[in-house]
């Protein structure tokens, strides 16, 4: 019986050993596959992020060149001015180390070779060289010959420019055609490759991992270390337009080293049959430790996502009111992402007394949408910094996003430019929800839908415009508002949004009201999409009307007076009498201020205060004080009454205060109506 029990025990130990050995082998196999997949995902993520950083530099350099082509074309007839174009490219673009505009040999007869080169000196200043020398034959250089041959932009192979920048660099070149379509020159932007080495050095996904970068011709741009592990995993990605290949090399020892050491120890211990239980416990303990490490990694990833959320939110304006020194704008905005990071965006800023603003929605969610959102916002800022037309801004953004859109993502986008001086709104819509216009009524802004950004390059976007008056507002949003769902899968919809916009509130009041309405409607249902809101309220404190000294210009007064009365505390019925007084004063200026046959201006400013509405009429005519005339005796007979004076009498009867001043060479008549 004892032998039988021992045999059973041995059999049980044998079966347990076999089972545990099989379990260990299976665990090793799947652990190895899991680590390999994790390494692949981490490498691909790091490569993609690095590629985006490189593409940002590439895009900046290309944009600097493309944005300067038009002025370079204009300067072809004045070659000595081409140097200033190069200086502008280098000075305005920190990523550009040098720039030249090299003329095609023989294009200008008296200058067979001409190539002014501008680059940064060691102290950061700009220095000007000439590449048209006997030692440096620029027509034979790749950066000059290839773009002319291809007829399009071209990134050169890396080289040391001994005749110009004196550094390892690569050059983006773009051919320039003159007004007749003849290739006349090549405009360039040089990029130093030192930043590329530094960027590759930061790709430390594993302790002994390293990166290499090769050009399209196979030249090594960033070389590997001298000592290399023979067994490695290699992951590659291609940089668009340049032909560069980024390779991330990870030694297998970094990925599987710990796992293989554990496997060896477990194998040795399993040969000691009497210690099988101890080995099982040790294996279990080690497994628990690995799982705890994975939990720590997940917590770290969650923390990194929170950091990413903070970075993304830092890219949009968050301080409201955004322009506390101004009193003609009341604005509020918010983004509520459905995940840690999202693809919605808004942005605005003021340049040259114009408010540039936008709202966009990237297709998709999460990190990919957030990356596209960052590129879109950066592109909007770069273009609108020197372009006033929303149509041209959107067109350039579409071309840029289409050129790099390998993931087939697109962006619905609305771009507007509000002239704060005269209230003229110009805008361009790229497949986005029409904003709501809050004027005399609440209705969608008339928009041409156009295509979203990133779908097709070269699309001609149609720009639109409309006047904005005092107290007009515009409400921009993404479809995360109207498509917000409750637990019954009902959508918030446009009708509820329209209802929430009624009533006079501040911009922040409208924002909080909309958010509360959506939150009450959705309840406990999870948020299904990013939600973005931007509210702009136009409240200028004064208005201006400029007329020529022609009597037919008087027809513009009624609308101007009505608009001014609406902005004041006066009753609407007073507009007719005020218009009559203003018309008498303006006609008097038109008839008598300027000599016959002379063209002049009559400027009318309307300003509201807490106590009065004031009209100021200014002209540059001969000195004339209408208030100097004596009061007309309206009870006198026609024969006794002097000629004239009834007009100023009527103005005095209607207005509460009438004053005249001579300011330099100008007549100034001030008419005030108190509340």
C-alpha positions as CSV (number, residue, x, y, z in Angstrom):
1,X,0.0,0.0,0.0
2,X,2.8,2.3,0.8
3,X,4.5,1.7,-2.5
4,X,1.2,2.3,-4.2
5,X,0.8,5.6,-2.3
6,X,4.4,6.5,-3.2
7,X,3.7,5.6,-6.8
8,X,0.6,7.7,-6.8
9,X,2.5,10.5,-5.2
10,X,5.3,10.2,-7.7
11,X,2.7,10.1,-10.5
12,X,1.0,13.1,-9.0
13,X,4.3,15.0,-8.8
14,X,5.1,13.9,-12.4
15,X,1.7,15.1,-13.6
16,X,2.1,18.3,-11.7
17,X,5.6,18.8,-13.0
18,X,4.4,18.2,-16.6
19,X,1.4,20.4,-16.1
20,X,3.4,23.1,-14.6
21,X,6.1,22.8,-17.2
22,X,3.5,23.0,-20.0
23,X,1.9,26.0,-18.2
24,X,5.3,27.7,-17.9
25,X,6.0,27.1,-21.6
26,X,2.6,28.5,-22.6
27,X,3.0,31.5,-20.3
28,X,6.5,32.1,-21.7
29,X,5.2,32.0,-25.2
30,X,2.3,34.4,-24.6
31,X,4.4,36.7,-22.5
32,X,7.0,36.9,-25.2
33,X,4.4,37.7,-27.8
34,X,2.8,40.3,-25.4
35,X,6.2,42.0,-24.8
36,X,6.9,42.0,-28.6
37,X,3.5,43.6,-29.3
38,X,4.0,46.1,-26.5
39,X,7.4,47.0,-28.0
40,X,5.9,47.4,-31.4
41,X,3.1,49.7,-30.1
42,X,5.5,51.8,-28.1
43,X,8.0,52.0,-31.0
44,X,5.2,52.9,-33.5
45,X,3.8,55.5,-31.2
46,X,7.3,57.1,-30.6
47,X,8.1,57.0,-34.3
48,X,4.7,58.6,-35.2
49,X,5.2,61.4,-32.6
50,X,8.8,62.0,-33.9
51,X,7.5,62.1,-37.4
52,X,5.0,64.7,-36.5
53,X,7.8,66.8,-34.9
54,X,9.9,66.5,-38.0
55,X,7.0,67.3,-40.2
56,X,6.3,70.4,-38.2
57,X,9.8,71.7,-39.0
58,X,9.4,70.6,-42.6
59,X,6.0,72.3,-42.9
60,X,7.4,75.5,-41.4
61,X,10.3,75.6,-43.8
62,X,8.1,74.9,-46.8
63,X,5.5,77.5,-45.7
64,X,8.3,80.0,-45.4
65,X,9.3,79.4,-49.0
66,X,5.9,79.1,-50.5
67,X,4.6,82.3,-48.7
68,X,7.6,84.2,-50.2
69,X,7.2,83.0,-53.8
70,X,4.8,85.8,-54.8
71,X,7.1,88.6,-53.7
72,X,10.1,86.9,-55.2
73,X,8.2,86.7,-58.6
74,X,7.6,90.5,-58.3
75,X,11.2,91.1,-57.5
76,X,12.5,89.3,-60.6
77,X,12.6,92.6,-62.5
78,X,14.6,94.1,-59.6
79,X,17.2,91.4,-58.8
80,X,19.0,93.5,-56.2
81,X,15.9,93.4,-54.0
82,X,15.9,89.5,-53.9
83,X,18.3,89.7,-51.0
84,X,15.7,91.3,-48.8
85,X,13.3,88.4,-49.6
86,X,15.9,86.0,-48.3
87,X,16.5,88.1,-45.2
88,X,12.8,88.1,-44.5
89,X,12.6,84.3,-44.8
90,X,15.5,83.7,-42.4
91,X,14.5,86.5,-39.9
92,X,10.8,85.4,-39.6
93,X,11.4,81.7,-39.4
94,X,13.7,80.4,-36.6
95,X,13.8,76.9,-38.2
96,X,15.4,78.3,-41.3
97,X,19.3,78.6,-41.1
98,X,19.8,80.1,-44.5
99,X,18.0,81.1,-47.8
100,X,18.9,82.1,-51.3
101,X,17.1,83.0,-54.5
102,X,19.3,81.7,-57.3
103,X,18.6,82.9,-60.9
104,X,18.7,80.5,-63.8
105,X,21.9,81.1,-65.7
106,X,21.3,83.6,-68.5
107,X,17.9,84.7,-67.3
108,X,19.3,88.2,-66.9
109,X,21.8,88.9,-69.7
110,X,24.1,91.2,-67.8
111,X,24.2,88.8,-64.8
112,X,24.9,85.3,-66.0
113,X,25.0,84.0,-62.3
114,X,23.2,85.7,-59.4
115,X,22.5,84.1,-56.1
116,X,22.4,86.2,-52.9
117,X,22.6,84.0,-49.8
118,X,21.4,85.0,-46.3
119,X,22.2,82.9,-43.2
120,X,22.6,83.3,-39.4
121,X,26.0,84.1,-38.0
122,X,27.4,82.7,-34.8
123,X,26.0,85.6,-32.7
124,X,22.5,85.2,-34.2
125,X,22.8,88.1,-36.6
126,X,22.2,87.8,-40.4
127,X,25.0,87.8,-42.8
128,X,24.8,88.1,-46.6
129,X,27.0,86.0,-49.0
130,X,27.0,85.4,-52.7
131,X,26.9,81.8,-54.1
132,X,27.7,83.1,-57.6
133,X,31.4,82.4,-57.3
134,X,33.9,80.4,-59.3
135,X,34.6,78.1,-56.4
136,X,30.9,77.3,-55.9
137,X,29.1,76.3,-59.0
138,X,25.5,76.6,-57.8
139,X,23.8,75.6,-61.2
140,X,25.3,72.1,-60.8
141,X,24.1,71.7,-57.2
142,X,21.3,69.3,-56.5
143,X,19.3,71.8,-54.6
144,X,19.2,74.0,-57.8
145,X,19.0,71.5,-60.6
146,X,16.5,69.0,-59.2
147,X,13.5,71.4,-58.6
148,X,14.0,72.9,-62.0
149,X,14.0,69.4,-63.5
150,X,10.9,68.3,-61.6
151,X,9.1,71.6,-61.8
152,X,8.1,71.4,-58.1
153,X,9.4,71.7,-54.5
154,X,12.3,69.3,-53.7
155,X,14.2,68.3,-50.5
156,X,17.8,67.8,-51.2
157,X,20.1,65.1,-49.9
158,X,22.0,66.1,-46.8
159,X,25.3,67.9,-47.5
160,X,27.9,70.2,-46.0
161,X,27.5,73.5,-47.7
162,X,31.1,74.7,-47.8
163,X,30.3,77.7,-50.0
164,X,27.3,79.0,-47.9
165,X,26.0,77.8,-44.6
166,X,29.2,75.9,-43.6
167,X,27.1,73.2,-41.8
168,X,25.5,69.8,-42.4
169,X,22.1,70.7,-43.8
170,X,19.3,69.8,-46.1
171,X,17.6,72.3,-48.4
172,X,14.0,72.8,-49.6
173,X,14.0,74.3,-53.0
174,X,11.1,75.6,-55.1
175,X,11.3,76.8,-58.7
176,X,10.0,80.3,-59.5
177,X,8.3,81.1,-62.8
178,X,8.0,84.6,-64.1
179,X,4.8,86.2,-65.4
180,X,5.3,84.5,-68.7
181,X,5.6,81.0,-67.2
182,X,9.4,80.8,-67.7
183,X,11.5,79.2,-65.0
184,X,13.5,82.1,-63.7
185,X,15.0,81.1,-60.4
186,X,15.0,78.8,-57.4
187,X,14.1,79.9,-53.9
188,X,15.4,77.9,-51.0
189,X,15.3,77.3,-47.2
190,X,18.2,75.6,-45.5
191,X,17.6,73.5,-42.4
192,X,20.5,72.5,-40.1
193,X,20.5,68.8,-39.2
194,X,21.8,69.3,-35.7
195,X,18.3,69.4,-34.3
196,X,17.6,66.0,-36.0
197,X,20.4,64.4,-34.0
198,X,19.1,65.8,-30.8
199,X,15.6,64.7,-31.6
200,X,16.7,61.1,-32.3
201,X,18.7,61.1,-29.0
202,X,15.4,61.7,-27.1
203,X,13.8,58.5,-28.4
204,X,14.5,56.4,-25.3
205,X,11.7,53.9,-25.3
206,X,14.2,51.3,-24.0
207,X,17.6,51.7,-22.3
208,X,19.8,50.5,-25.1
209,X,17.5,51.4,-28.0
210,X,18.8,53.8,-30.6
211,X,17.7,55.6,-33.8
212,X,19.1,56.0,-37.3
213,X,17.9,58.3,-40.1
214,X,18.6,57.7,-43.7
215,X,18.0,59.8,-46.8
216,X,16.1,58.8,-49.9
217,X,19.5,57.8,-51.5
218,X,20.5,55.8,-48.5
219,X,22.9,58.3,-47.0
220,X,23.2,58.1,-43.2
221,X,22.0,61.3,-41.6
222,X,22.0,60.1,-37.9
223,X,24.3,57.1,-37.4
224,X,24.0,54.3,-34.9
225,X,26.4,53.9,-31.9
226,X,29.7,52.0,-32.4
227,X,28.7,49.1,-30.1
228,X,25.5,47.4,-31.2
229,X,23.6,44.3,-30.0
230,X,23.5,41.7,-32.8
231,X,19.9,40.6,-32.1
232,X,17.5,43.5,-32.5
233,X,14.0,44.4,-33.6
234,X,13.8,47.3,-36.1
235,X,10.8,49.6,-36.7
236,X,10.7,52.1,-39.6
237,X,8.6,55.0,-40.7
238,X,8.9,57.4,-43.6
239,X,8.9,61.2,-43.4
240,X,6.6,62.6,-46.1
241,X,8.0,64.6,-49.0
242,X,11.7,64.3,-47.9
243,X,12.1,60.6,-48.5
244,X,13.8,60.2,-45.1
245,X,13.5,56.9,-43.2
246,X,13.5,56.8,-39.4
247,X,14.6,53.5,-37.9
248,X,14.1,52.6,-34.2
249,X,16.4,49.7,-33.3
250,X,15.6,47.9,-30.0
251,X,17.9,45.1,-28.7
252,X,16.0,41.9,-27.9
253,X,17.8,41.9,-24.6
254,X,15.9,45.0,-23.6
255,X,12.6,43.5,-24.5
256,X,13.0,39.8,-23.5
257,X,16.0,39.9,-21.1
258,X,14.0,39.7,-17.9
259,X,11.6,37.1,-19.3
260,X,14.4,34.9,-20.5
261,X,16.2,35.0,-17.3
262,X,13.1,34.1,-15.4
263,X,12.5,31.2,-17.8
264,X,16.0,29.9,-17.3
265,X,15.6,30.0,-13.5
266,X,12.2,28.3,-13.7
267,X,13.6,25.6,-16.0
268,X,16.4,24.8,-13.6
269,X,14.1,24.7,-10.6
270,X,11.6,22.5,-12.4
271,X,14.4,19.8,-12.8
272,X,14.4,19.6,-9.0
273,X,11.1,17.7,-8.7
274,X,11.1,17.9,-4.9
275,X,11.0,21.7,-5.1
276,X,8.2,22.0,-7.6
277,X,5.8,23.6,-5.2
278,X,8.4,26.2,-4.2
279,X,9.0,26.9,-7.9
280,X,5.3,27.3,-8.4
281,X,5.1,29.8,-5.6
282,X,8.1,31.7,-6.8
283,X,6.7,31.8,-10.4
284,X,3.4,33.1,-9.0
285,X,5.2,35.8,-7.0
286,X,7.2,36.9,-10.0
287,X,4.0,36.9,-12.1
288,X,2.3,39.1,-9.5
289,X,5.2,41.5,-9.6
290,X,5.0,41.8,-13.3
291,X,1.3,42.5,-13.1
292,X,2.0,45.2,-10.5
293,X,4.5,46.7,-12.9
294,X,1.9,46.7,-15.6
295,X,-0.5,48.4,-13.3
296,X,2.1,51.1,-12.6
297,X,2.7,51.5,-16.3
298,X,-1.1,51.9,-16.8
299,X,-1.1,54.5,-14.1
300,X,1.8,56.3,-15.7
301,X,0.0,56.3,-19.1
302,X,-3.1,57.7,-17.4
303,X,-0.9,60.5,-15.9
304,X,0.7,61.2,-19.3
305,X,-2.8,61.5,-20.8
306,X,-3.7,64.0,-18.1
307,X,-0.6,66.0,-19.0
308,X,-1.6,65.7,-22.7
309,X,-5.0,67.1,-21.8
310,X,-3.3,70.0,-20.1
311,X,-1.1,70.7,-23.0
312,X,-4.0,70.6,-25.5
313,X,-6.1,72.9,-23.3
314,X,-3.2,75.3,-23.1
315,X,-3.3,75.7,-26.9
316,X,-6.7,77.5,-26.8
317,X,-7.6,80.8,-25.0
318,X,-9.0,80.1,-21.5
319,X,-9.0,83.5,-19.8
320,X,-12.3,85.4,-20.1
321,X,-12.9,88.2,-20.7
322,X,-10.0,87.7,-23.1
323,X,-9.4,91.5,-23.8
324,X,-10.3,93.3,-20.6
325,X,-9.0,96.6,-21.9
326,X,-11.6,96.5,-24.7
327,X,-15.3,97.3,-24.3
328,X,-16.5,96.5,-27.8
329,X,-16.4,92.7,-27.4
330,X,-18.0,90.3,-25.0
331,X,-16.7,86.7,-25.5
332,X,-16.8,83.3,-23.9
333,X,-15.7,79.8,-25.0
334,X,-15.2,76.3,-23.7
335,X,-14.1,72.8,-24.9
336,X,-15.4,69.7,-23.1
337,X,-13.6,66.6,-24.6
338,X,-15.4,63.2,-24.6
339,X,-12.1,61.5,-23.7
340,X,-8.9,62.7,-22.0
341,X,-7.9,64.5,-25.2
342,X,-10.2,65.4,-28.2
343,X,-10.3,66.8,-31.7
344,X,-12.4,70.0,-31.2
345,X,-10.7,73.4,-31.3
346,X,-11.4,77.1,-31.1
347,X,-9.1,80.0,-31.3
348,X,-9.2,83.8,-31.6
349,X,-6.9,86.8,-31.4
350,X,-6.9,90.5,-32.5
351,X,-4.5,91.9,-35.1
352,X,-4.8,95.3,-36.7
353,X,-8.2,96.0,-35.1
354,X,-9.6,92.8,-36.6
355,X,-10.8,89.8,-34.6
356,X,-9.7,86.5,-36.1
357,X,-11.6,83.5,-34.8
358,X,-12.3,79.9,-35.7
359,X,-14.0,76.7,-34.6
360,X,-13.2,73.2,-35.8
361,X,-14.0,69.6,-35.3
362,X,-11.6,66.8,-36.3
363,X,-13.1,63.5,-37.4
364,X,-12.4,60.8,-34.8
365,X,-11.5,61.0,-31.2
366,X,-8.6,60.5,-28.8
367,X,-4.9,61.1,-29.4
368,X,-5.0,61.0,-33.3
369,X,-7.7,63.6,-33.4
370,X,-5.8,65.7,-30.8
371,X,-2.6,65.6,-32.9
372,X,-4.6,66.8,-36.0
373,X,-6.3,69.4,-33.8
374,X,-2.9,70.7,-32.7
375,X,-1.6,70.9,-36.3
376,X,-4.9,72.6,-37.5
377,X,-4.7,75.3,-34.7
378,X,-1.0,75.9,-35.4
379,X,-1.6,76.2,-39.1
380,X,-4.5,78.7,-38.5
381,X,-2.3,80.9,-36.2
382,X,0.7,80.8,-38.7
383,X,-1.5,81.8,-41.7
384,X,-3.7,84.4,-40.0
385,X,-0.7,86.1,-38.6
386,X,-0.1,87.7,-42.0
387,X,-3.3,87.1,-44.0
388,X,-6.6,88.9,-43.6
389,X,-8.9,86.9,-46.0
390,X,-10.6,84.0,-44.3
391,X,-11.1,82.4,-47.7
392,X,-7.4,82.4,-48.4
393,X,-6.6,81.2,-44.9
394,X,-8.9,78.2,-45.2
395,X,-7.6,77.5,-48.7
396,X,-4.0,77.4,-47.5
397,X,-5.0,75.3,-44.4
398,X,-6.8,72.8,-46.7
399,X,-3.8,72.4,-49.0
400,X,-1.4,71.9,-46.0
401,X,-3.6,69.3,-44.2
402,X,-4.4,67.5,-47.5
403,X,-0.7,67.1,-48.2
404,X,0.0,65.3,-44.9
405,X,-3.3,63.4,-44.5
406,X,-2.2,59.8,-44.7
407,X,-4.7,58.8,-42.0
408,X,-7.6,60.1,-44.1
409,X,-8.9,62.3,-41.3
410,X,-10.7,65.6,-42.0
411,X,-11.6,68.7,-40.2
412,X,-14.9,70.7,-40.4
413,X,-13.9,74.3,-39.9
414,X,-15.3,77.8,-39.7
415,X,-13.1,80.8,-40.0
416,X,-14.2,84.4,-39.4
417,X,-12.6,87.9,-39.5
418,X,-14.6,90.7,-37.8
419,X,-13.4,94.3,-38.5
420,X,-13.9,95.9,-35.1
421,X,-13.7,99.4,-36.7
422,X,-16.7,99.1,-39.0
423,X,-18.4,95.8,-38.0
424,X,-17.9,94.1,-41.3
425,X,-17.7,90.3,-40.9
426,X,-16.0,88.1,-43.5
427,X,-16.1,84.4,-43.1
428,X,-15.5,81.0,-44.8
429,X,-17.1,77.7,-43.9
430,X,-15.5,74.4,-44.5
431,X,-18.2,71.8,-44.0
432,X,-18.9,73.0,-40.4
433,X,-22.3,73.5,-38.7
434,X,-23.6,77.0,-39.6
435,X,-23.1,79.3,-36.6
436,X,-26.2,81.0,-35.1
437,X,-26.6,84.7,-35.8
438,X,-28.2,86.7,-33.0
439,X,-29.3,90.0,-34.5
440,X,-32.9,91.1,-34.7
441,X,-33.8,87.4,-34.6
442,X,-32.0,84.1,-34.0
443,X,-31.3,82.2,-37.2
444,X,-28.4,80.2,-38.8
445,X,-25.8,82.3,-40.5
446,X,-26.1,81.9,-44.3
447,X,-23.1,79.8,-45.3
448,X,-21.7,78.0,-48.4
449,X,-20.9,74.6,-46.9
450,X,-17.7,73.9,-49.0
451,X,-15.6,70.8,-48.3
452,X,-14.1,70.0,-44.9
453,X,-10.3,70.5,-44.6
454,X,-8.0,67.7,-45.6
455,X,-10.2,65.9,-48.1
456,X,-8.9,67.4,-51.4
457,X,-6.1,69.8,-52.0
458,X,-6.6,72.7,-54.4
459,X,-10.3,73.2,-53.6
460,X,-11.5,76.7,-54.1
461,X,-13.3,77.8,-50.9
462,X,-15.9,80.6,-51.2
463,X,-15.7,83.5,-48.8
464,X,-18.8,85.4,-47.6
465,X,-19.4,88.6,-45.7
466,X,-22.2,90.5,-43.8
467,X,-22.4,93.7,-41.7
468,X,-22.4,93.4,-37.9
469,X,-24.2,96.2,-36.0
470,X,-24.2,97.2,-32.4
471,X,-25.5,94.4,-30.1
472,X,-25.2,91.7,-32.8
473,X,-23.7,88.3,-31.8
474,X,-22.6,85.1,-33.3
475,X,-22.8,81.6,-31.6
476,X,-20.4,78.9,-32.9
477,X,-20.5,75.3,-31.9
478,X,-19.6,71.8,-32.8
479,X,-22.0,68.9,-33.4
480,X,-21.2,67.6,-29.9
481,X,-23.8,70.1,-28.8
482,X,-26.8,69.3,-31.0
483,X,-25.9,65.5,-31.0
484,X,-25.6,65.1,-27.3
485,X,-27.7,62.1,-26.3
486,X,-29.5,61.2,-23.1
487,X,-30.0,57.6,-21.8
488,X,-33.0,57.2,-24.2
489,X,-30.7,58.0,-27.2
490,X,-32.5,61.2,-27.9
491,X,-30.4,64.1,-29.2
492,X,-30.3,67.6,-27.8
493,X,-31.1,69.0,-31.3
494,X,-31.2,72.4,-32.9
495,X,-34.7,73.3,-31.5
496,X,-33.4,73.1,-27.8
497,X,-30.3,75.0,-28.8
498,X,-32.4,77.8,-30.4
499,X,-34.6,78.0,-27.3
500,X,-31.5,78.2,-25.0
501,X,-30.2,81.2,-27.0
502,X,-33.2,83.4,-26.3
503,X,-33.0,86.2,-23.8
504,X,-30.4,88.9,-23.1
505,X,-27.4,87.6,-21.3
506,X,-23.7,88.2,-21.2
507,X,-21.4,85.9,-23.3
508,X,-20.5,83.9,-20.2
509,X,-24.2,83.8,-19.2
510,X,-25.1,82.3,-22.5
511,X,-22.2,79.8,-22.2
512,X,-23.3,78.6,-18.7
513,X,-26.9,78.5,-19.7
514,X,-26.1,76.2,-22.7
515,X,-23.9,73.9,-20.6
516,X,-26.6,73.6,-17.9
517,X,-29.3,72.9,-20.5
518,X,-27.2,70.1,-22.1
519,X,-26.2,68.6,-18.7
520,X,-29.8,68.5,-17.5
521,X,-30.9,66.9,-20.8
522,X,-28.1,64.3,-20.9
523,X,-28.3,63.3,-17.3
524,X,-26.1,60.3,-16.4
525,X,-25.6,59.2,-20.0
526,X,-21.9,59.1,-21.0
527,X,-20.7,61.9,-23.2
528,X,-20.5,60.6,-26.8
529,X,-18.6,63.5,-28.6
530,X,-16.4,66.5,-27.9
531,X,-18.4,69.7,-27.2
532,X,-17.1,73.2,-28.1
533,X,-18.9,76.5,-27.8
534,X,-17.7,80.0,-28.8
535,X,-19.9,83.1,-28.3
536,X,-19.0,86.6,-29.7
537,X,-21.0,89.7,-28.8
538,X,-20.2,92.9,-30.7
539,X,-20.9,96.1,-28.6
540,X,-19.0,99.0,-30.0
541,X,-19.4,102.2,-28.0
542,X,-19.4,104.6,-31.0
543,X,-20.3,104.6,-34.7
544,X,-19.1,106.5,-37.7
545,X,-20.6,107.5,-41.0
546,X,-18.4,109.1,-43.7
547,X,-20.3,111.1,-46.5
548,X,-19.1,113.0,-49.5
549,X,-20.4,116.5,-50.0
550,X,-23.1,115.4,-52.4
551,X,-26.8,115.8,-51.6
552,X,-27.7,112.3,-52.6
553,X,-25.6,111.0,-49.6
554,X,-28.3,112.3,-47.2
555,X,-30.2,109.1,-47.9
556,X,-27.7,107.2,-45.7
557,X,-28.6,109.1,-42.6
558,X,-31.9,107.4,-41.5
559,X,-30.3,103.9,-41.0
560,X,-27.3,105.4,-39.2
561,X,-29.5,107.4,-36.9
562,X,-31.9,104.4,-36.2
563,X,-28.9,102.2,-35.3
564,X,-27.5,104.9,-32.9
565,X,-30.9,105.3,-31.2
566,X,-31.2,101.5,-30.8
567,X,-27.9,101.5,-29.0
568,X,-29.0,104.3,-26.6
569,X,-31.7,104.6,-24.0
570,X,-33.9,106.8,-26.2
571,X,-37.3,105.7,-27.3
572,X,-37.3,104.4,-30.9
573,X,-39.9,107.1,-31.9
574,X,-37.3,109.8,-31.4
575,X,-35.3,108.5,-34.4
576,X,-37.4,110.5,-36.9
577,X,-36.9,113.9,-35.2
578,X,-33.2,113.2,-34.6
579,X,-32.8,112.3,-38.2
580,X,-34.6,115.6,-39.2
581,X,-32.2,117.6,-37.1
582,X,-29.1,115.7,-38.3
583,X,-30.3,116.1,-41.9
584,X,-30.6,119.9,-41.5
585,X,-27.1,120.2,-40.1
586,X,-25.5,117.9,-42.7
587,X,-27.3,119.5,-45.7
588,X,-26.0,122.9,-44.4
589,X,-22.4,121.5,-44.5
590,X,-22.9,119.9,-48.0
591,X,-24.3,123.2,-49.4
592,X,-21.9,125.7,-47.9
593,X,-18.7,124.2,-46.4
594,X,-16.8,123.5,-49.6
595,X,-16.4,125.7,-52.7
596,X,-18.4,124.7,-55.7
597,X,-16.8,121.9,-57.6
598,X,-14.6,120.8,-54.6
599,X,-15.0,117.3,-53.3
600,X,-14.9,117.0,-49.5
601,X,-16.0,114.7,-46.6
602,X,-18.6,115.0,-43.9
603,X,-17.8,112.7,-41.0
604,X,-20.6,111.9,-38.5
605,X,-19.7,110.1,-35.2
606,X,-22.4,108.8,-32.8
607,X,-21.5,108.0,-29.2
608,X,-23.7,106.8,-26.4
609,X,-23.1,107.5,-22.6
610,X,-25.2,106.8,-19.5
611,X,-27.0,110.1,-19.9
612,X,-27.1,111.1,-23.6
613,X,-26.7,110.3,-27.3
614,X,-24.2,112.7,-29.0
615,X,-23.7,113.3,-32.8
616,X,-20.4,115.0,-33.8
617,X,-20.3,116.4,-37.4
618,X,-16.9,117.2,-38.7
619,X,-15.8,118.8,-42.1
620,X,-12.7,120.4,-43.5
621,X,-14.5,123.3,-45.2
622,X,-14.2,127.0,-44.7
623,X,-14.9,128.3,-41.1
624,X,-18.6,128.6,-40.4
625,X,-20.4,128.7,-37.1
626,X,-24.2,128.0,-37.6
627,X,-24.8,128.6,-33.9
628,X,-23.7,132.3,-34.3
629,X,-26.9,133.1,-36.0
630,X,-29.5,134.9,-33.9
631,X,-32.7,133.1,-32.9
632,X,-35.4,133.4,-35.6
633,X,-38.6,135.1,-34.6
634,X,-41.0,132.7,-36.1
635,X,-43.9,135.1,-35.2
636,X,-42.5,137.8,-37.5
637,X,-43.9,138.3,-41.0
638,X,-42.1,137.0,-44.0
639,X,-41.0,140.5,-45.0
640,X,-39.5,141.2,-41.5
641,X,-37.8,137.8,-41.1
642,X,-34.1,137.6,-42.4
643,X,-33.2,135.0,-45.0
644,X,-32.0,131.7,-43.5
645,X,-31.8,130.6,-39.9
646,X,-34.8,128.2,-39.8
647,X,-32.5,125.1,-40.1
648,X,-30.4,125.8,-37.0
649,X,-33.6,126.9,-35.3
650,X,-35.1,123.5,-36.0
651,X,-31.9,121.7,-34.8
652,X,-32.0,123.7,-31.5
653,X,-35.7,122.8,-30.9
654,X,-35.0,119.1,-31.4
655,X,-31.6,118.7,-29.6
656,X,-30.9,119.5,-26.0
657,X,-27.5,121.0,-26.6
658,X,-25.9,122.4,-29.8
659,X,-22.2,123.5,-29.8
660,X,-19.7,124.6,-32.5
661,X,-15.9,124.4,-32.3
662,X,-13.1,125.2,-34.8
663,X,-10.4,122.6,-34.3
664,X,-7.4,123.4,-36.4
665,X,-8.6,123.3,-40.0
666,X,-11.9,121.5,-39.2
667,X,-15.5,122.6,-38.3
668,X,-17.0,120.6,-35.5
669,X,-20.7,120.7,-34.7
670,X,-21.8,118.7,-31.6
671,X,-25.5,117.8,-31.2
672,X,-26.6,116.2,-27.9
673,X,-29.9,114.6,-27.0
674,X,-30.3,113.7,-23.3
675,X,-32.2,110.7,-22.0
